[in-house]
Amino acid sequence: MRLSYDQSMPLREESVGTMAVIPSHDVLLVGGGGAGLRAAIAIAETNPKLTIAVVSKVYPMRSHTVSAEGGAAAVIRQDDSLDEHAYDTISGGDWLTDQDAVEAFVQEAPQELLRLEHWGCPWSREPDGRIGVRPFGGMKKMRTWFAADKTGFHMLHTLFQTSLKYSKVFRYDEWFVTKLLVDDGRVQGVVAIDLMSGKIETITARAVIVCTGGCGRVFPFTTNASIKNGDGMALAYRAGAPLKDMEFIQYHPTGLPFTGILITEAARAEGGYLVNKDGYRYLQDYNLGTPEPKPVFRSMELGPRDRLSQAFVKEVEKGRTVETPYGPVVHLDLRHLGEKMIESKIPFVRELCLKYQNVDPVTELIPVRPVVHYMMGGVHTDINGATPLAGLYAAGEAACVSINGANRLGSNSLPELLVFGARAGRAAAEYASAQKDASQAVLAQGKDEQSRLDKVFLQKSGRERIAAVRDEMHKTMEESAGIYRTGASLGRAVDTLRGLRDRVAGVTIEDRSRTFNTERVAALELSFMLDVADAIVNTALLREESRGAHQRTDFPARDDQRFLAHSLIHRKPDGSSAVEYLPVTITRWPPAERVYGS
Amino acid sequence: MADRITLQVARYRPEENAEGPTFQEYEVPCPKDWVVLDGLNYVKDQLDGTLSYRWSCRMGICGSCGMTVNGEPKLTCATFLADYAPGPVRVEPLRNFPVVRDLVSEIGDFMRKLATVKPWIIRDTDKPLSEGEYRQTPAQLENYKQFSMCINCMLCYAACPVYGLDPKFIGPAAIALAQRYNLDSRDEGAGERLEILSQHEGIWGCTFVGECTKVCPKNVDPAGAIQRYKLHAAVETMKTFFMPRGAR
């Protein structure tokens, strides 16, 4: 009945007799958000003969790219340059960025955004019809393209609708991938549950690209959608690919209390002020510049997100924040911008504030507090999205290339998923063209996984609710891996999470139905999240320095001698982990002090 | 205000409920900032893990959590429990779609229809990237912008009496999205879309009840798109009688 199912049916109808034919594709994408869809189109355009599977646990246009608001950075103005975008990105990332990757990124970002324009993305315009750009945090020039303040929504729908043109893109909508299948040192497929029927299938592929986005849901207070459970990171990690720089978690400085709904940085880029309980623009006390009536690049409210979120914590300590039932807040003041500007440039901000906070930013202050927003780390890849595990690629937030280093700049993630989604797609297409069919061993692994999913999850009584274990994970992560961290609390978190990983195996699954069983999926997601959480606290414990979004009160200084290096965490066969360090690639910008507000 | 409220939730598991859905009551907290979806999540986490429904962004943009709330199609992440005090609040799956399970409906019909209207930019010749962007003035953007705001939440299909009677009707969101491209200054595909949209089940199926526009959470106005397109299609269809394709 469904499109995705119908499309994959012909593959099964080829079967004659009793043996069903295993669905098979050249390249399989886990995840159908911005990175996945961009990769799918790149594969189709690289080699139109290849069959492409987009396996997504939600319909692709529901993917979390949809929630991105403020914009997408790429050099377009005459007064700007690729080197300036590169420098902003590298200094913004506190020199933990790989500079060769950043150079490729800034070089290719403009053509990727232009391509989206040619595909119909409704970018906001100048009066003469050219692309409009706005300032953004940590950026020295105006280079952030935007579609009002629903940029991610428009990009995702443009990509999704454009992808419908390509007949070789087979969608498995609402299929949940539980395992990557590896044999002979290369990834050869996945096992996935079709949520609607409950059927568990092995789908083989000559290459797999993980583009499942981030993992904000390991924390209790996040802008991330409920689907952001680090699925792809955990899948890759379990299959043998290392995760990189997992200790770097971005807190966005302006989320609505209670819901965690994001109020875009564009609100500050268009001229909004952050004020404490006294109406004072407190960022001036934190080495971020002096307050001016109009926004100034790389200064005050246009400082980088890590520094702004850290300043909030200091304001709390000074008792200068406002207490609410949902914790301390500061205020975002947009009143001086006026209704016309707010309606034309940031209408979604007003819509969200009215709906969820019962506040009209035209006349009232918006209460905000820092909220977990983005994962700088992810599956370790090279500049073409290839992981060290043959046949496995990753792109978007799920991957770490790395262009974001210790702190991502706002509006770099949307062009990142285009640039590296396309690169991963092209590389995977080329690799897949030279591979043979999946091995028998892989099919046997698929059968084993099928019985695990049925036996472990549908035929047992557990001891406690999924939510009980999840709540404890949330509490542990907030206490240990927040904006400021200590070795002591991280050490305790390592132990607590070890216990939770045992407990998740014993959670109750009341739902024994195969049809759209969201409880089984929630248990699997929780298990993924606990692996990711474990990687976060372990790498955070070992990084005995403060850099970007990783601030250790017991090691308050950056330590380039020891830690100008990426952490790589590997999972060992016994389930424990091992961390090693990989040097950062420096091309033209030697490590220096990060200076804002000059 | 009462601090708790009763949800009456439609339950349906095809393996067990051959005769159709049943209703199950749950009492949930009702603080002023809780939406219906928060109530469902409370049920799922604390009371009954077997309840199934879709949700994701909880900020009214992903389009996952459309359901029928006290008889009306709503995004449950944008519908506040307190507005229904003292209750009860009846939560059912969206109407006009097959029900898969509990509050989950099957929207494959829309997904197929969306692809048929060719919701992508169609041009006779593509401009090379090296020549930069297509110029599009703010006024030209404004011309289609509203129709580009559709989040595919399916509330309009659930509200549409024509779609309820005739499942072949291509439906409000798919037509609005076709119009979104037809009205885009970069697009030249209106002629190709005309063939699909001017079929019986296309725009002519709409009797202009306007329910789609009333329930749209994003102010897309599909009814307006359909009316506007009917006029356009009538003129274009007339033209085909008098002029060869090249002259249109």
Interface residues (C-beta under 8 A of the other chain):
Chain A: M1 R2 L3 S4 Y5 D6 V58 Y59 M61 R62 S63 H64 V66 S67 Q111 L114 R115 E117 H118 W119 G120 P122 W123 S124 R125 P127 D128 G129 R130 I131 K150 F153 H154 H157 Q161 T162 L164 K165 D173 M196 A225 S226 I227 F258 T259 I261 L262 E351 L352 K355 Y356 R465 I466 A467 T508 I509 E510 D511 S513 R514 T515 F516 N517 T518 E519 A522
Chain B: R13 P14 E15 E16 D33 K44 D45 Q46 D48 G49 T50 S52 Y53 R54 W55 S56 C57 R58 M59 G60 I61 C62 G63 S64 A78 P98 V100 R101 D102 V104 E106 I107 G108 M111 R112 L114 A115 K118 P119 W120 I121 D126 K127 L129 G132 E133 Y134 R135 Q136 T137 P138 Q140 L141 Y144 K145 S148 M149 C150 I151 N152 L177 Y181 D184 R186 D187
